[in-house]
């Protein structure tokens, strides 16, 4: 074999090795962040007493009584498994790909969401967190890497604050940094504050307290101009299921520009499992 061919093969091997190491570091960071967040789980959580939500606006009180069984442990950190579709396009051409994902959610401290979508050479994988967004094509080629900015942090906070309302109701019980106000007989607004960030979310519930819709203004650059700004985001919620005394909507259709003609539900998922990590507990 000619020397140039040997050199080319060596360079290709070195490149593949570097990419594999880079990808391994990403996966390790996902695991480390999930473990960090799990440590925020209360070691000895309180148990839910319906009197805890006395005095809240009627729709908020109905929501908590629907979501948390009397006596349920008030775990604030959850691990979720989900499957569904992830849209890579826009309203005209959604570009939906089948997706599976796992998530550790610990509002208000953060979240990490690791997903796989598509198949074969079009397979997309990667993760989102409060500190990064990074995705790989076919597990070999980095196609999106950003984060570490105030814009990204603010946008991520909007996401996991809203997901806490859906999936970790114990984390949004009234307390310092979490305030509920009434809007009308079926809508309550929760405002979550943490480390200088603030996110208000409007939750619509039915007569039983089951959440059916959420809407909020999110800091985002998901617009034709690619400019960071506040814009509508929201989701339709359904199919409540119970996990360890906590009932959550397991079907979610979420997207940008909620309530407008441009709304595109790029995130359509069904939660298949929800667990509450309990480090050091036997």
Secondary structure, DSSP 8 states (H G I E B T S, - for coil): --HHHHHHHHHHHHHHHHHHHHHHHHHHHHHHHHHHHHTTS-TT--B--GGGGTTS-HHHHHHHHHHB-TT-B----EEEEEEEEEE-S-SSS--EEEEEEEEEEETTTEEEEEEEES-GGG-EEEEEESSEEEEEETTTEEEEEEE-SHHHHHHHHHHHHHHHHHH-GGGGSSBTTEEEEEEETTEEEEEEEETTEEEEEEEEE-TTS-EEEEEEEEEE--STT---EEEEEEEEEEEEEEETTEEEEEEEEEEESTTSTT-EEEEEEEEEEEE---TT--
